[in-house]
Amino acid sequence: MKLSKLLLGLLLGCAALAINAQIVIKFSHVVAADTPKGKASDFFAKRAAELTKGKAKVEVYANSALYKDKEEMEALQIGSVQMLAPSLAKFGPLGVKEFEAFDFPFMFDDTAELHKITQGPVGAAMLAKLEPKGIKGLAYWDNGFKSFSANTPLKSPADYKGKKFRIQSSKVLEEEIRSVGGIPQVMAFSEVYQALQTGVVDGTENPISNFYTQKMHEVQKHLSITNHGYLGYAVIVNKKFWDGLPADVRGQLEQAMKESTVYANKIAQEENDHSLDGVKKSGKTTVYVPTKDERFALKKAMAPVHIKMTDRVGKETLAEFYKATGFDPSKL
Ligand code: LMR
């Protein structure tokens, strides 16, 4: 009798604990807190706490504090971390090669063209392709367009020849660098500053918000505003974890994500503009805006990447992208 009472008490105690237990969501990312992605993830954490009335707590780990590029995807799949916002380039190495279409040079002229994909059925279908990998895609968040930097000026395609450029792990980006005679070097984001400082690589590409907040301007003398390719994110969660959430909490988190996506896409351009001001004010890097002809020469030099990488990404996916953007590599 005594023992069964004890057991009952224990059971009730456990049930109460389970009911009151706070749901902790670890959200890991590799960039600084004061970037579009950093600010949007902090915004999500705040709204998640408010909307769930404290039932869910989102812990944001910025600047690769928990995991570096490659490790974070594995950590999500095994459930050591619940939420990430990797750049879209990170899904090719996972085996969902359609995402590499986002890496094609000069694919998008502006975010309006990009949003036709990320905010439409093509983008949604691409996120659905992550589900067999145990990943659920919740949203696309913008960063912006990449520019090239080095210690020597980058005006014509010939200026890239023989230089080592750090890129993310992407077969398309490898071809992009090779198309102008450069040498691609795949490296984790957290290692780029040191690699530039020590001369392991000569240059790199990234939106200015990443360039500035990682202090790359301290170790790169020239920044050329090429806007040659897009870098943005997919916010993803461990599917089993997400599907196992109480329905009311999941709904509140979905609402928090909706609001965070509006916020992320609103601040992305502002953050990049602000960072460009910072680079200019630092006086450490010469900022160069290529002329229309110089930019066209780069676009033409990189056009063969589209032809070469068509089969890798898939004709159907590329056709959808070209329909949205009007880009036609054969016309260059
Ligand atoms: C990079 O590795 O250059 C980017 O993916 C970093 C980021 O997440 O913005």
py3Dmol code that shows the C-alpha trace and the ligand (Angstrom):
import py3Dmol

protein = """\
ATOM      1  CA  MET A   1       0.000   0.000   0.000  1.00  0.00           C
ATOM      2  CA  LYS A   2       2.726   2.375   1.034  1.00  0.00           C
ATOM      3  CA  LEU A   3       4.801   1.461  -1.990  1.00  0.00           C
ATOM      4  CA  SER A   4       1.959   1.920  -4.455  1.00  0.00           C
ATOM      5  CA  LYS A   5       1.184   5.331  -2.938  1.00  0.00           C
ATOM      6  CA  LEU A   6       4.798   6.259  -3.380  1.00  0.00           C
ATOM      7  CA  LEU A   7       4.745   5.108  -6.977  1.00  0.00           C
ATOM      8  CA  LEU A   8       1.547   7.025  -7.643  1.00  0.00           C
ATOM      9  CA  GLY A   9       3.091  10.148  -6.175  1.00  0.00           C
ATOM     10  CA  LEU A  10       6.166   9.679  -8.316  1.00  0.00           C
ATOM     11  CA  LEU A  11       4.071   9.203 -11.428  1.00  0.00           C
ATOM     12  CA  LEU A  12       1.993  12.296 -10.724  1.00  0.00           C
ATOM     13  CA  GLY A  13       5.158  14.254 -10.076  1.00  0.00           C
ATOM     14  CA  CYS A  14       6.629  13.175 -13.407  1.00  0.00           C
ATOM     15  CA  ALA A  15       3.406  14.029 -15.226  1.00  0.00           C
ATOM     16  CA  ALA A  16       3.350  17.512 -13.662  1.00  0.00           C
ATOM     17  CA  LEU A  17       6.957  18.002 -14.633  1.00  0.00           C
ATOM     18  CA  ALA A  18       6.252  16.910 -18.199  1.00  0.00           C
ATOM     19  CA  ILE A  19       3.305  19.309 -18.403  1.00  0.00           C
ATOM     20  CA  ASN A  20       5.306  22.242 -17.094  1.00  0.00           C
ATOM     21  CA  ALA A  21       8.609  21.427 -18.766  1.00  0.00           C
ATOM     22  CA  GLN A  22       9.817  24.220 -20.941  1.00  0.00           C
ATOM     23  CA  ILE A  23      10.524  23.320 -24.537  1.00  0.00           C
ATOM     24  CA  VAL A  24      14.076  24.375 -25.335  1.00  0.00           C
ATOM     25  CA  ILE A  25      14.995  25.033 -28.964  1.00  0.00           C
ATOM     26  CA  LYS A  26      18.674  25.407 -29.672  1.00  0.00           C
ATOM     27  CA  PHE A  27      19.136  27.630 -32.731  1.00  0.00           C
ATOM     28  CA  SER A  28      22.692  27.556 -34.039  1.00  0.00           C
ATOM     29  CA  HIS A  29      24.201  29.755 -36.749  1.00  0.00           C
ATOM     30  CA  VAL A  30      27.641  30.731 -38.007  1.00  0.00           C
ATOM     31  CA  VAL A  31      27.426  34.507 -38.486  1.00  0.00           C
ATOM     32  CA  ALA A  32      27.691  37.462 -36.103  1.00  0.00           C
ATOM     33  CA  ALA A  33      24.678  38.581 -34.037  1.00  0.00           C
ATOM     34  CA  ASP A  34      24.576  41.953 -35.821  1.00  0.00           C
ATOM     35  CA  THR A  35      23.840  40.560 -39.290  1.00  0.00           C
ATOM     36  CA  PRO A  36      20.486  39.997 -41.030  1.00  0.00           C
ATOM     37  CA  LYS A  37      20.452  36.329 -39.932  1.00  0.00           C
ATOM     38  CA  GLY A  38      21.726  37.097 -36.420  1.00  0.00           C
ATOM     39  CA  LYS A  39      19.133  39.795 -35.813  1.00  0.00           C
ATOM     40  CA  ALA A  40      16.287  37.749 -37.276  1.00  0.00           C
ATOM     41  CA  SER A  41      17.103  34.734 -35.102  1.00  0.00           C
ATOM     42  CA  ASP A  42      17.152  36.921 -31.978  1.00  0.00           C
ATOM     43  CA  PHE A  43      13.826  38.414 -33.084  1.00  0.00           C
ATOM     44  CA  PHE A  44      12.410  34.889 -33.479  1.00  0.00           C
ATOM     45  CA  ALA A  45      13.604  33.943 -29.967  1.00  0.00           C
ATOM     46  CA  LYS A  46      11.842  36.985 -28.529  1.00  0.00           C
ATOM     47  CA  ARG A  47       8.564  36.430 -30.375  1.00  0.00           C
ATOM     48  CA  ALA A  48       8.612  32.691 -29.617  1.00  0.00           C
ATOM     49  CA  ALA A  49       8.856  33.436 -25.869  1.00  0.00           C
ATOM     50  CA  GLU A  50       6.048  36.015 -26.098  1.00  0.00           C
ATOM     51  CA  LEU A  51       3.660  34.012 -28.239  1.00  0.00           C
ATOM     52  CA  THR A  52       4.101  30.721 -26.349  1.00  0.00           C
ATOM     53  CA  LYS A  53       3.985  32.620 -23.017  1.00  0.00           C
ATOM     54  CA  GLY A  54       7.278  31.097 -22.026  1.00  0.00           C
ATOM     55  CA  LYS A  55       6.380  27.506 -22.929  1.00  0.00           C
ATOM     56  CA  ALA A  56       9.133  27.519 -25.543  1.00  0.00           C
ATOM     57  CA  LYS A  57      12.582  28.980 -25.046  1.00  0.00           C
ATOM     58  CA  VAL A  58      14.775  29.577 -28.076  1.00  0.00           C
ATOM     59  CA  GLU A  59      18.487  29.675 -27.278  1.00  0.00           C
ATOM     60  CA  VAL A  60      20.418  31.346 -30.096  1.00  0.00           C
ATOM     61  CA  TYR A  61      24.093  30.455 -30.554  1.00  0.00           C
ATOM     62  CA  ALA A  62      25.772  32.887 -32.991  1.00  0.00           C
ATOM     63  CA  ASN A  63      29.224  32.889 -34.617  1.00  0.00           C
ATOM     64  CA  SER A  64      29.690  29.085 -34.815  1.00  0.00           C
ATOM     65  CA  ALA A  65      29.668  28.962 -30.986  1.00  0.00           C
ATOM     66  CA  LEU A  66      28.113  25.486 -31.111  1.00  0.00           C
ATOM     67  CA  TYR A  67      28.939  24.094 -34.549  1.00  0.00           C
ATOM     68  CA  LYS A  68      30.829  25.020 -37.713  1.00  0.00           C
ATOM     69  CA  ASP A  69      29.275  24.855 -41.191  1.00  0.00           C
ATOM     70  CA  LYS A  70      29.301  21.135 -41.895  1.00  0.00           C
ATOM     71  CA  GLU A  71      28.863  19.945 -38.343  1.00  0.00           C
ATOM     72  CA  GLU A  72      25.699  21.942 -37.762  1.00  0.00           C
ATOM     73  CA  MET A  73      23.714  20.069 -40.411  1.00  0.00           C
ATOM     74  CA  GLU A  74      24.716  16.719 -38.905  1.00  0.00           C
ATOM     75  CA  ALA A  75      23.851  18.002 -35.422  1.00  0.00           C
ATOM     76  CA  LEU A  76      20.378  18.975 -36.640  1.00  0.00           C
ATOM     77  CA  GLN A  77      19.777  15.616 -38.252  1.00  0.00           C
ATOM     78  CA  ILE A  78      20.643  13.714 -35.079  1.00  0.00           C
ATOM     79  CA  GLY A  79      18.715  16.198 -32.929  1.00  0.00           C
ATOM     80  CA  SER A  80      21.577  17.744 -30.896  1.00  0.00           C
ATOM     81  CA  VAL A  81      20.358  21.110 -32.139  1.00  0.00           C
ATOM     82  CA  GLN A  82      16.773  21.797 -33.185  1.00  0.00           C
ATOM     83  CA  MET A  83      16.948  24.798 -35.507  1.00  0.00           C
ATOM     84  CA  LEU A  84      19.404  26.261 -38.036  1.00  0.00           C
ATOM     85  CA  ALA A  85      19.415  28.811 -40.827  1.00  0.00           C
ATOM     86  CA  PRO A  86      22.158  27.592 -43.184  1.00  0.00           C
ATOM     87  CA  SER A  87      22.900  29.371 -46.426  1.00  0.00           C
ATOM     88  CA  LEU A  88      21.147  27.773 -49.391  1.00  0.00           C
ATOM     89  CA  ALA A  89      24.526  26.563 -50.677  1.00  0.00           C
ATOM     90  CA  LYS A  90      24.676  24.132 -47.755  1.00  0.00           C
ATOM     91  CA  PHE A  91      21.911  21.889 -49.148  1.00  0.00           C
ATOM     92  CA  GLY A  92      23.801  20.748 -52.260  1.00  0.00           C
ATOM     93  CA  PRO A  93      26.365  18.802 -50.214  1.00  0.00           C
ATOM     94  CA  LEU A  94      23.416  17.253 -48.347  1.00  0.00           C
ATOM     95  CA  GLY A  95      22.325  15.736 -51.670  1.00  0.00           C
ATOM     96  CA  VAL A  96      19.527  18.163 -52.561  1.00  0.00           C
ATOM     97  CA  LYS A  97      21.338  19.575 -55.571  1.00  0.00           C
ATOM     98  CA  GLU A  98      18.445  21.712 -56.807  1.00  0.00           C
ATOM     99  CA  PHE A  99      19.450  24.274 -54.164  1.00  0.00           C
ATOM    100  CA  GLU A 100      22.706  24.917 -56.021  1.00  0.00           C
ATOM    101  CA  ALA A 101      20.645  26.840 -58.593  1.00  0.00           C
ATOM    102  CA  PHE A 102      20.739  29.716 -56.073  1.00  0.00           C
ATOM    103  CA  ASP A 103      24.562  29.750 -56.421  1.00  0.00           C
ATOM    104  CA  PHE A 104      24.589  30.321 -60.183  1.00  0.00           C
ATOM    105  CA  PRO A 105      26.437  33.563 -60.941  1.00  0.00           C
ATOM    106  CA  PHE A 106      24.304  36.519 -62.051  1.00  0.00           C
ATOM    107  CA  MET A 107      21.115  34.438 -61.787  1.00  0.00           C
ATOM    108  CA  PHE A 108      19.143  37.213 -60.058  1.00  0.00           C
ATOM    109  CA  ASP A 109      19.195  40.921 -60.832  1.00  0.00           C
ATOM    110  CA  ASP A 110      17.386  41.876 -57.642  1.00  0.00           C
ATOM    111  CA  THR A 111      15.413  40.504 -54.695  1.00  0.00           C
ATOM    112  CA  ALA A 112      12.097  40.882 -56.564  1.00  0.00           C
ATOM    113  CA  GLU A 113      13.271  38.177 -58.999  1.00  0.00           C
ATOM    114  CA  LEU A 114      14.592  36.076 -56.143  1.00  0.00           C
ATOM    115  CA  HIS A 115      11.301  36.267 -54.227  1.00  0.00           C
ATOM    116  CA  LYS A 116       9.453  34.809 -57.217  1.00  0.00           C
ATOM    117  CA  ILE A 117      11.325  31.616 -56.313  1.00  0.00           C
ATOM    118  CA  THR A 118      11.648  31.791 -52.521  1.00  0.00           C
ATOM    119  CA  GLN A 119       8.130  33.044 -51.897  1.00  0.00           C
ATOM    120  CA  GLY A 120       6.434  30.897 -54.538  1.00  0.00           C
ATOM    121  CA  PRO A 121       5.663  27.239 -55.299  1.00  0.00           C
ATOM    122  CA  VAL A 122       9.175  26.436 -56.591  1.00  0.00           C
ATOM    123  CA  GLY A 123      10.766  27.454 -53.289  1.00  0.00           C
ATOM    124  CA  ALA A 124       8.154  25.505 -51.308  1.00  0.00           C
ATOM    125  CA  ALA A 125       8.714  22.368 -53.409  1.00  0.00           C
ATOM    126  CA  MET A 126      12.456  22.649 -52.814  1.00  0.00           C
ATOM    127  CA  LEU A 127      11.979  22.833 -49.039  1.00  0.00           C
ATOM    128  CA  ALA A 128       9.757  19.736 -49.213  1.00  0.00           C
ATOM    129  CA  LYS A 129      12.711  17.837 -50.728  1.00  0.00           C
ATOM    130  CA  LEU A 130      14.504  18.160 -47.378  1.00  0.00           C
ATOM    131  CA  GLU A 131      11.903  16.055 -45.528  1.00  0.00           C
ATOM    132  CA  PRO A 132      13.320  12.620 -46.430  1.00  0.00           C
ATOM    133  CA  LYS A 133      16.539  13.854 -44.789  1.00  0.00           C
ATOM    134  CA  GLY A 134      14.692  14.393 -41.488  1.00  0.00           C
ATOM    135  CA  ILE A 135      14.595  18.163 -42.033  1.00  0.00           C
ATOM    136  CA  LYS A 136      11.604  20.479 -42.213  1.00  0.00           C
ATOM    137  CA  GLY A 137      12.034  23.808 -43.979  1.00  0.00           C
ATOM    138  CA  LEU A 138      10.085  26.658 -42.377  1.00  0.00           C
ATOM    139  CA  ALA A 139      11.087  29.782 -44.299  1.00  0.00           C
ATOM    140  CA  TYR A 140      13.570  31.540 -46.544  1.00  0.00           C
ATOM    141  CA  TRP A 141      15.446  34.497 -45.078  1.00  0.00           C
ATOM    142  CA  ASP A 142      17.304  36.994 -47.260  1.00  0.00           C
ATOM    143  CA  ASN A 143      20.818  38.190 -46.847  1.00  0.00           C
ATOM    144  CA  GLY A 144      21.870  39.719 -50.123  1.00  0.00           C
ATOM    145  CA  PHE A 145      24.205  39.789 -53.058  1.00  0.00           C
ATOM    146  CA  LYS A 146      27.854  38.789 -52.795  1.00  0.00           C
ATOM    147  CA  SER A 147      30.852  40.894 -53.695  1.00  0.00           C
ATOM    148  CA  PHE A 148      34.450  39.827 -54.251  1.00  0.00           C
ATOM    149  CA  SER A 149      37.426  41.003 -52.208  1.00  0.00           C
ATOM    150  CA  ALA A 150      41.211  40.546 -52.457  1.00  0.00           C
ATOM    151  CA  ASN A 151      44.417  42.405 -51.687  1.00  0.00           C
ATOM    152  CA  THR A 152      44.703  43.606 -55.280  1.00  0.00           C
ATOM    153  CA  PRO A 153      42.045  45.453 -57.308  1.00  0.00           C
ATOM    154  CA  LEU A 154      39.350  43.329 -58.988  1.00  0.00           C
ATOM    155  CA  LYS A 155      38.122  45.149 -62.066  1.00  0.00           C
ATOM    156  CA  SER A 156      38.362  42.848 -65.087  1.00  0.00           C
ATOM    157  CA  PRO A 157      38.038  39.020 -65.139  1.00  0.00           C
ATOM    158  CA  ALA A 158      41.824  38.838 -65.692  1.00  0.00           C
ATOM    159  CA  ASP A 159      42.320  40.241 -62.174  1.00  0.00           C
ATOM    160  CA  TYR A 160      40.976  36.984 -60.675  1.00  0.00           C
ATOM    161  CA  LYS A 161      43.495  34.786 -62.481  1.00  0.00           C
ATOM    162  CA  GLY A 162      45.696  32.580 -60.304  1.00  0.00           C
ATOM    163  CA  LYS A 163      44.204  33.885 -57.053  1.00  0.00           C
ATOM    164  CA  LYS A 164      42.873  31.584 -54.361  1.00  0.00           C
ATOM    165  CA  PHE A 165      39.301  32.417 -53.342  1.00  0.00           C
ATOM    166  CA  ARG A 166      37.547  30.973 -50.311  1.00  0.00           C
ATOM    167  CA  ILE A 167      34.107  29.674 -51.161  1.00  0.00           C
ATOM    168  CA  GLN A 168      31.423  27.645 -49.432  1.00  0.00           C
ATOM    169  CA  SER A 169      31.288  23.947 -50.262  1.00  0.00           C
ATOM    170  CA  SER A 170      29.461  24.096 -53.617  1.00  0.00           C
ATOM    171  CA  LYS A 171      30.332  22.584 -56.999  1.00  0.00           C
ATOM    172  CA  VAL A 172      28.690  25.560 -58.695  1.00  0.00           C
ATOM    173  CA  LEU A 173      30.810  28.043 -56.754  1.00  0.00           C
ATOM    174  CA  GLU A 174      33.930  26.021 -57.613  1.00  0.00           C
ATOM    175  CA  GLU A 175      33.084  26.429 -61.308  1.00  0.00           C
ATOM    176  CA  GLU A 176      32.328  30.112 -60.799  1.00  0.00           C
ATOM    177  CA  ILE A 177      35.869  30.711 -59.525  1.00  0.00           C
ATOM    178  CA  ARG A 178      37.437  28.506 -62.205  1.00  0.00           C
ATOM    179  CA  SER A 179      35.554  30.373 -64.931  1.00  0.00           C
ATOM    180  CA  VAL A 180      37.731  33.435 -64.251  1.00  0.00           C
ATOM    181  CA  GLY A 181      40.940  31.471 -63.758  1.00  0.00           C
ATOM    182  CA  GLY A 182      40.879  31.564 -59.964  1.00  0.00           C
ATOM    183  CA  ILE A 183      41.528  28.686 -57.579  1.00  0.00           C
ATOM    184  CA  PRO A 184      38.562  27.751 -55.372  1.00  0.00           C
ATOM    185  CA  GLN A 185      39.263  26.854 -51.749  1.00  0.00           C
ATOM    186  CA  VAL A 186      36.431  25.383 -49.700  1.00  0.00           C
ATOM    187  CA  MET A 187      36.590  26.426 -46.060  1.00  0.00           C
ATOM    188  CA  ALA A 188      34.307  26.852 -43.040  1.00  0.00           C
ATOM    189  CA  PHE A 189      33.036  30.388 -42.537  1.00  0.00           C
ATOM    190  CA  SER A 190      34.600  30.663 -39.069  1.00  0.00           C
ATOM    191  CA  GLU A 191      38.062  30.114 -40.577  1.00  0.00           C
ATOM    192  CA  VAL A 192      37.932  32.755 -43.305  1.00  0.00           C
ATOM    193  CA  TYR A 193      39.320  35.736 -41.372  1.00  0.00           C
ATOM    194  CA  GLN A 194      42.445  33.850 -40.346  1.00  0.00           C
ATOM    195  CA  ALA A 195      42.919  32.345 -43.789  1.00  0.00           C
ATOM    196  CA  LEU A 196      42.823  35.839 -45.312  1.00  0.00           C
ATOM    197  CA  GLN A 197      45.114  37.219 -42.630  1.00  0.00           C
ATOM    198  CA  THR A 198      47.751  34.524 -43.080  1.00  0.00           C
ATOM    199  CA  GLY A 199      47.500  34.446 -46.869  1.00  0.00           C
ATOM    200  CA  VAL A 200      46.177  30.864 -47.042  1.00  0.00           C
ATOM    201  CA  VAL A 201      43.690  32.399 -49.484  1.00  0.00           C
ATOM    202  CA  ASP A 202      43.937  35.665 -51.429  1.00  0.00           C
ATOM    203  CA  GLY A 203      40.312  36.646 -51.512  1.00  0.00           C
ATOM    204  CA  THR A 204      36.711  35.702 -50.891  1.00  0.00           C
ATOM    205  CA  GLU A 205      33.069  36.429 -51.723  1.00  0.00           C
ATOM    206  CA  ASN A 206      30.221  37.299 -49.365  1.00  0.00           C
ATOM    207  CA  PRO A 207      27.515  39.892 -48.823  1.00  0.00           C
ATOM    208  CA  ILE A 208      28.981  42.994 -47.152  1.00  0.00           C
ATOM    209  CA  SER A 209      27.184  42.289 -43.850  1.00  0.00           C
ATOM    210  CA  ASN A 210      29.256  39.111 -43.457  1.00  0.00           C
ATOM    211  CA  PHE A 211      32.412  40.787 -44.755  1.00  0.00           C
ATOM    212  CA  TYR A 212      32.187  43.646 -42.275  1.00  0.00           C
ATOM    213  CA  THR A 213      30.982  41.797 -39.162  1.00  0.00           C
ATOM    214  CA  GLN A 214      33.759  39.208 -39.539  1.00  0.00           C
ATOM    215  CA  LYS A 215      36.212  42.117 -39.858  1.00  0.00           C
ATOM    216  CA  MET A 216      37.443  40.903 -43.228  1.00  0.00           C
ATOM    217  CA  HIS A 217      37.999  44.550 -44.178  1.00  0.00           C
ATOM    218  CA  GLU A 218      40.967  44.476 -41.779  1.00  0.00           C
ATOM    219  CA  VAL A 219      42.663  41.840 -43.921  1.00  0.00           C
ATOM    220  CA  GLN A 220      41.476  42.689 -47.466  1.00  0.00           C
ATOM    221  CA  LYS A 221      42.654  45.821 -49.238  1.00  0.00           C
ATOM    222  CA  HIS A 222      40.112  45.785 -52.066  1.00  0.00           C
ATOM    223  CA  LEU A 223      36.388  45.164 -52.226  1.00  0.00           C
ATOM    224  CA  SER A 224      34.668  45.171 -55.606  1.00  0.00           C
ATOM    225  CA  ILE A 225      30.891  45.603 -55.469  1.00  0.00           C
ATOM    226  CA  THR A 226      30.190  42.917 -58.052  1.00  0.00           C
ATOM    227  CA  ASN A 227      26.799  41.709 -56.741  1.00  0.00           C
ATOM    228  CA  HIS A 228      27.514  38.609 -58.814  1.00  0.00           C
ATOM    229  CA  GLY A 229      25.548  36.038 -56.857  1.00  0.00           C
ATOM    230  CA  TYR A 230      22.966  35.602 -54.149  1.00  0.00           C
ATOM    231  CA  LEU A 231      23.405  34.402 -50.568  1.00  0.00           C
ATOM    232  CA  GLY A 232      20.369  33.685 -48.434  1.00  0.00           C
ATOM    233  CA  TYR A 233      19.083  31.115 -45.964  1.00  0.00           C
ATOM    234  CA  ALA A 234      16.514  28.457 -45.266  1.00  0.00           C
ATOM    235  CA  VAL A 235      15.352  28.223 -41.674  1.00  0.00           C
ATOM    236  CA  ILE A 236      15.112  24.530 -40.899  1.00  0.00           C
ATOM    237  CA  VAL A 237      14.182  22.304 -37.958  1.00  0.00           C
ATOM    238  CA  ASN A 238      14.636  18.688 -36.999  1.00  0.00           C
ATOM    239  CA  LYS A 239      11.416  17.239 -38.441  1.00  0.00           C
ATOM    240  CA  LYS A 240      10.809  14.659 -35.704  1.00  0.00           C
ATOM    241  CA  PHE A 241      11.200  17.310 -33.009  1.00  0.00           C
ATOM    242  CA  TRP A 242       8.922  19.752 -34.829  1.00  0.00           C
ATOM    243  CA  ASP A 243       6.205  17.194 -35.558  1.00  0.00           C
ATOM    244  CA  GLY A 244       6.322  16.079 -31.921  1.00  0.00           C
ATOM    245  CA  LEU A 245       5.589  19.545 -30.504  1.00  0.00           C
ATOM    246  CA  PRO A 246       2.174  20.185 -28.922  1.00  0.00           C
ATOM    247  CA  ALA A 247      -0.025  21.549 -31.732  1.00  0.00           C
ATOM    248  CA  ASP A 248      -0.730  24.860 -29.962  1.00  0.00           C
ATOM    249  CA  VAL A 249       2.969  25.568 -29.366  1.00  0.00           C
ATOM    250  CA  ARG A 250       3.851  24.613 -32.948  1.00  0.00           C
ATOM    251  CA  GLY A 251       1.201  27.019 -34.224  1.00  0.00           C
ATOM    252  CA  GLN A 252       2.565  29.846 -32.059  1.00  0.00           C
ATOM    253  CA  LEU A 253       6.095  29.127 -33.263  1.00  0.00           C
ATOM    254  CA  GLU A 254       4.900  29.150 -36.863  1.00  0.00           C
ATOM    255  CA  GLN A 255       3.414  32.588 -36.234  1.00  0.00           C
ATOM    256  CA  ALA A 256       6.708  33.754 -34.671  1.00  0.00           C
ATOM    257  CA  MET A 257       8.536  32.457 -37.760  1.00  0.00           C
ATOM    258  CA  LYS A 258       6.144  34.288 -40.095  1.00  0.00           C
ATOM    259  CA  GLU A 259       6.821  37.570 -38.292  1.00  0.00           C
ATOM    260  CA  SER A 260      10.574  36.910 -38.177  1.00  0.00           C
ATOM    261  CA  THR A 261      10.651  36.276 -41.915  1.00  0.00           C
ATOM    262  CA  VAL A 262       8.992  39.627 -42.622  1.00  0.00           C
ATOM    263  CA  TYR A 263      11.497  41.247 -40.260  1.00  0.00           C
ATOM    264  CA  ALA A 264      14.527  39.410 -41.759  1.00  0.00           C
ATOM    265  CA  ASN A 265      13.654  40.386 -45.315  1.00  0.00           C
ATOM    266  CA  LYS A 266      12.954  43.971 -44.291  1.00  0.00           C
ATOM    267  CA  ILE A 267      16.307  44.520 -42.575  1.00  0.00           C
ATOM    268  CA  ALA A 268      18.587  42.559 -44.954  1.00  0.00           C
ATOM    269  CA  GLN A 269      19.299  45.407 -47.371  1.00  0.00           C
ATOM    270  CA  GLU A 270      19.575  47.982 -44.561  1.00  0.00           C
ATOM    271  CA  GLU A 271      22.119  45.812 -42.729  1.00  0.00           C
ATOM    272  CA  ASN A 272      24.213  45.398 -45.873  1.00  0.00           C
ATOM    273  CA  ASP A 273      24.081  49.138 -46.587  1.00  0.00           C
ATOM    274  CA  HIS A 274      25.071  49.873 -43.010  1.00  0.00           C
ATOM    275  CA  SER A 275      27.999  47.442 -43.256  1.00  0.00           C
ATOM    276  CA  LEU A 276      29.186  49.029 -46.493  1.00  0.00           C
ATOM    277  CA  ASP A 277      29.277  52.393 -44.693  1.00  0.00           C
ATOM    278  CA  GLY A 278      31.337  50.750 -41.963  1.00  0.00           C
ATOM    279  CA  VAL A 279      33.831  49.345 -44.458  1.00  0.00           C
ATOM    280  CA  LYS A 280      34.176  52.742 -46.126  1.00  0.00           C
ATOM    281  CA  LYS A 281      34.580  54.550 -42.807  1.00  0.00           C
ATOM    282  CA  SER A 282      37.258  52.107 -41.652  1.00  0.00           C
ATOM    283  CA  GLY A 283      39.528  53.411 -44.406  1.00  0.00           C
ATOM    284  CA  LYS A 284      41.188  49.983 -44.546  1.00  0.00           C
ATOM    285  CA  THR A 285      39.612  48.670 -47.736  1.00  0.00           C
ATOM    286  CA  THR A 286      39.224  50.462 -51.031  1.00  0.00           C
ATOM    287  CA  VAL A 287      35.657  49.996 -52.242  1.00  0.00           C
ATOM    288  CA  TYR A 288      35.313  49.867 -56.014  1.00  0.00           C
ATOM    289  CA  VAL A 289      32.073  49.886 -57.992  1.00  0.00           C
ATOM    290  CA  PRO A 290      32.667  48.212 -61.381  1.00  0.00           C
ATOM    291  CA  THR A 291      31.448  50.104 -64.432  1.00  0.00           C
ATOM    292  CA  LYS A 292      28.546  48.649 -66.413  1.00  0.00           C
ATOM    293  CA  ASP A 293      31.013  47.253 -68.969  1.00  0.00           C
ATOM    294  CA  GLU A 294      33.272  45.746 -66.315  1.00  0.00           C
ATOM    295  CA  ARG A 295      30.347  44.035 -64.629  1.00  0.00           C
ATOM    296  CA  PHE A 296      29.106  42.757 -67.981  1.00  0.00           C
ATOM    297  CA  ALA A 297      32.571  41.325 -68.733  1.00  0.00           C
ATOM    298  CA  LEU A 298      32.439  39.394 -65.442  1.00  0.00           C
ATOM    299  CA  LYS A 299      28.917  38.182 -66.209  1.00  0.00           C
ATOM    300  CA  LYS A 300      30.027  36.987 -69.657  1.00  0.00           C
ATOM    301  CA  ALA A 301      33.113  35.246 -68.260  1.00  0.00           C
ATOM    302  CA  MET A 302      30.967  33.386 -65.728  1.00  0.00           C
ATOM    303  CA  ALA A 303      28.109  32.491 -68.110  1.00  0.00           C
ATOM    304  CA  PRO A 304      29.606  29.069 -69.076  1.00  0.00           C
ATOM    305  CA  VAL A 305      29.025  27.970 -65.453  1.00  0.00           C
ATOM    306  CA  HIS A 306      25.309  27.865 -66.253  1.00  0.00           C
ATOM    307  CA  ILE A 307      25.841  25.480 -69.172  1.00  0.00           C
ATOM    308  CA  LYS A 308      28.382  23.304 -67.380  1.00  0.00           C
ATOM    309  CA  MET A 309      26.316  22.876 -64.217  1.00  0.00           C
ATOM    310  CA  THR A 310      22.890  22.376 -65.861  1.00  0.00           C
ATOM    311  CA  ASP A 311      22.844  18.600 -65.493  1.00  0.00           C
ATOM    312  CA  ARG A 312      24.020  18.738 -61.906  1.00  0.00           C
ATOM    313  CA  VAL A 313      21.194  20.981 -60.756  1.00  0.00           C
ATOM    314  CA  GLY A 314      18.588  19.641 -63.184  1.00  0.00           C
ATOM    315  CA  LYS A 315      17.059  21.157 -66.319  1.00  0.00           C
ATOM    316  CA  GLU A 316      13.571  21.483 -64.803  1.00  0.00           C
ATOM    317  CA  THR A 317      14.756  23.418 -61.755  1.00  0.00           C
ATOM    318  CA  LEU A 318      16.871  25.717 -63.881  1.00  0.00           C
ATOM    319  CA  ALA A 319      14.006  26.309 -66.311  1.00  0.00           C
ATOM    320  CA  GLU A 320      11.854  27.441 -63.365  1.00  0.00           C
ATOM    321  CA  PHE A 321      14.601  29.789 -62.189  1.00  0.00           C
ATOM    322  CA  TYR A 322      15.128  31.250 -65.671  1.00  0.00           C
ATOM    323  CA  LYS A 323      11.382  31.748 -66.051  1.00  0.00           C
ATOM    324  CA  ALA A 324      11.402  33.816 -62.852  1.00  0.00           C
ATOM    325  CA  THR A 325      14.555  35.789 -63.600  1.00  0.00           C
ATOM    326  CA  GLY A 326      14.643  36.092 -67.369  1.00  0.00           C
ATOM    327  CA  PHE A 327      18.327  35.155 -67.331  1.00  0.00           C
ATOM    328  CA  ASP A 328      19.489  33.478 -70.537  1.00  0.00           C
ATOM    329  CA  PRO A 329      23.143  32.386 -70.528  1.00  0.00           C
ATOM    330  CA  SER A 330      23.063  31.531 -74.260  1.00  0.00           C
ATOM    331  CA  LYS A 331      22.400  35.192 -75.076  1.00  0.00           C
ATOM    332  CA  LEU A 332      25.692  36.362 -73.542  1.00  0.00           C
TER     333      LEU A 332
END
"""
ligand_1 = """\
9
LMR
C 29.433 31.459 -45.731
O 29.876 30.388 -45.310
O 30.090 32.257 -46.413
C 28.000 31.821 -45.404
O 27.235 30.663 -45.494
C 27.872 32.361 -44.033
C 26.429 32.632 -43.715
O 25.782 31.768 -43.132
O 25.979 33.731 -44.061
"""
view = py3Dmol.view(width=600, height=400)
view.addModel(protein, "pdb")
view.setStyle({"model": 0}, {"cartoon": {"style": "trace"}})
view.addModel(ligand_1, "xyz")
view.setStyle({"model": 1}, {"stick": {}})
view.zoomTo()
view.show()
